[in-house]
Amino acid sequence: YLCIVSTGADFLPLPALAARQAKLTMSYVPLHSVVAASGRSVKLPLLSNVSVSVNGIIIVTDVLFDPSNTAPPIFGWRAIQSAFDAGFSAEEWFWEPRL
């Protein structure tokens, strides 16, 4: 699936159809309450530690599955965090002081 990148989204929502295609058993997956963009609260199945391929790179993240199959896939901040190693280096700064 193609997806939208959003640092405001907590999870990676995918259509429930994707779970069926991946042969994931959803009958025992707990429901998680989320607030949709419309402001409405909904409960969706949340599966933790799912291996997902992003441009050929496997990441492990938490995935919400939309039973209506209508929500667009959104690459949220947890998936972004899984995909990239973030860190600081005292030797590499963007700011250069003027002397």
One Martini backbone bead per residue (centre of mass of N, CA, C, O) as a GRO file, in nm:
protein
   99
    1TYR     BB    1   0.098   0.034   0.018
    2LEU     BB    2   0.024   0.352   0.016
    3CYS     BB    3   0.128   0.654   0.201
    4ILE     BB    4   0.100   0.880   0.460
    5VAL     BB    5   0.290   1.127   0.619
    6SER     BB    6   0.249   1.154   0.992
    7THR     BB    7   0.339   1.301   1.300
    8GLY     BB    8   0.030   1.294   1.426
    9ALA     BB    9   0.039   0.994   1.411
   10ASP     BB   10   0.056   0.702   1.607
   11PHE     BB   11  -0.024   0.501   1.378
   12LEU     BB   12  -0.060   0.230   1.147
   13PRO     BB   13  -0.307   0.238   0.921
   14LEU     BB   14  -0.497  -0.038   0.796
   15PRO     BB   15  -0.660  -0.240   0.620
   16ALA     BB   16  -0.811  -0.537   0.691
   17LEU     BB   17  -0.731  -0.663   0.421
   18ALA     BB   18  -0.427  -0.679   0.489
   19ALA     BB   19  -0.455  -0.895   0.709
   20ARG     BB   20  -0.576  -1.112   0.528
   21GLN     BB   21  -0.341  -1.119   0.319
   22ALA     BB   22  -0.131  -1.190   0.571
   23LYS     BB   23  -0.273  -1.399   0.766
   24LEU     BB   24  -0.407  -1.258   1.010
   25THR     BB   25  -0.522  -1.295   1.335
   26MET     BB   26  -0.806  -1.098   1.472
   27SER     BB   27  -0.980  -1.227   1.714
   28TYR     BB   28  -0.747  -1.137   1.961
   29VAL     BB   29  -0.746  -0.840   1.908
   30PRO     BB   30  -0.727  -0.550   2.050
   31LEU     BB   31  -0.895  -0.266   2.130
   32HIS     BB   32  -0.848   0.082   2.023
   33SER     BB   33  -0.872   0.407   2.117
   34VAL     BB   34  -0.951   0.663   1.875
   35VAL     BB   35  -0.902   0.973   1.707
   36ALA     BB   36  -1.029   1.108   1.453
   37ALA     BB   37  -1.019   1.365   1.230
   38SER     BB   38  -1.331   1.428   1.301
   39GLY     BB   39  -1.337   1.357   1.638
   40ARG     BB   40  -1.406   1.069   1.646
   41SER     BB   41  -1.453   0.787   1.837
   42VAL     BB   42  -1.266   0.477   1.796
   43LYS     BB   43  -1.250   0.117   1.761
   44LEU     BB   44  -0.945  -0.063   1.699
   45PRO     BB   45  -0.737  -0.284   1.590
   46LEU     BB   46  -0.427  -0.366   1.775
   47LEU     BB   47  -0.107  -0.449   1.647
   48SER     BB   48   0.189  -0.557   1.769
   49ASN     BB   49   0.482  -0.607   1.620
   50VAL     BB   50   0.489  -0.543   1.305
   51SER     BB   51   0.592  -0.644   1.000
   52VAL     BB   52   0.708  -0.393   0.765
   53SER     BB   53   0.726  -0.282   0.436
   54VAL     BB   54   0.955  -0.011   0.339
   55ASN     BB   55   1.096   0.011   0.059
   56GLY     BB   56   1.228  -0.287   0.145
   57ILE     BB   57   1.205  -0.221   0.453
   58ILE     BB   58   1.209  -0.360   0.766
   59ILE     BB   59   0.965  -0.300   1.015
   60VAL     BB   60   0.859  -0.237   1.358
   61THR     BB   61   0.507  -0.202   1.441
   62ASP     BB   62   0.205  -0.047   1.501
   63VAL     BB   63  -0.130  -0.168   1.403
   64LEU     BB   64  -0.414  -0.050   1.253
   65PHE     BB   65  -0.743  -0.183   1.177
   66ASP     BB   66  -0.978  -0.121   0.917
   67PRO     BB   67  -1.292  -0.260   0.867
   68SER     BB   68  -1.388  -0.057   0.624
   69ASN     BB   69  -1.148   0.012   0.419
   70THR     BB   70  -1.118   0.362   0.414
   71ALA     BB   71  -0.860   0.426   0.538
   72PRO     BB   72  -0.576   0.574   0.508
   73PRO     BB   73  -0.256   0.522   0.495
   74ILE     BB   74  -0.047   0.605   0.785
   75PHE     BB   75   0.272   0.731   0.860
   76GLY     BB   76   0.363   0.740   1.169
   77TRP     BB   77   0.575   0.811   1.431
   78ARG     BB   78   0.636   0.515   1.508
   79ALA     BB   79   0.729   0.432   1.226
   80ILE     BB   80   0.945   0.644   1.194
   81GLN     BB   81   1.111   0.557   1.441
   82SER     BB   82   1.165   0.268   1.324
   83ALA     BB   83   1.308   0.370   1.047
   84PHE     BB   84   1.483   0.573   1.229
   85ASP     BB   85   1.782   0.684   1.347
   86ALA     BB   86   1.815   0.876   1.629
   87GLY     BB   87   2.055   1.152   1.683
   88PHE     BB   88   2.352   1.283   1.836
   89SER     BB   89   2.625   1.510   1.751
   90ALA     BB   90   2.888   1.707   1.861
   91GLU     BB   91   3.021   1.727   1.548
   92GLU     BB   92   2.717   1.776   1.412
   93TRP     BB   93   2.626   2.090   1.290
   94PHE     BB   94   2.430   2.341   1.143
   95TRP     BB   95   2.553   2.545   1.328
   96GLU     BB   96   2.761   2.835   1.265
   97PRO     BB   97   2.971   3.029   1.409
   98ARG     BB   98   3.060   3.362   1.423
   99LEU     BB   99   3.392   3.520   1.458
   0.00000   0.00000   0.00000
